[in-house]
Amino acid sequence: MIREIVGMVFISIGILFDFLGVLGLVRLPDVYNRLQAATKCVTFGSAGILFGIFIIQGFTSFGFKALLGIVFIFLTSPVAAHAIARAAHKSRIPLTPLTVIDCYEADHELKDKVD
C-alpha cells in the first residue's frame, strides 16, 4: 500500500516536470532556452515517472527495465541537448536580444580554422 502511494507521488512529480517543460517550450523566446526547458522536462520528468514505476513494481524484470531507462535518459539527454545547441549555434540561429552572454562566440567557436 505504501509503495503504491510513494510510487504515485514520484509519477505525479514526473508528470508535473513534463507539464512545466511543455510550458517552457511554448513560453521561452528562442531555440536555446526552449532546448534547455525540453531537456530538463525529459530528464527529470521521464526519470520521475520511471522511478515511480520502479517503486510500484519492485525488484522485478519490469522494475529493472525502468531503472535502465533512467540510466539511459541521464546519459543521453544532456549529450543530445549539447549537440543540438552547438549545431544550432554553428548554423547561426540567432539568440534572443535578451541574451546576456554567448560563450561560444566569446571562445571564437564559429571562426573557420586555418590548417
Secondary structure, DSSP 8 states (H G I E B T S, - for coil): -HHHHHHHHHHHHHHHHHHHHHHHHHH-SSHHHHHHHHHHIIIIIIHHHHHHHHHHH-SSHHHHHHHHHHHHHHHHHHHHHHHHHHHHHHTT----TT----HHHHTTTTS----
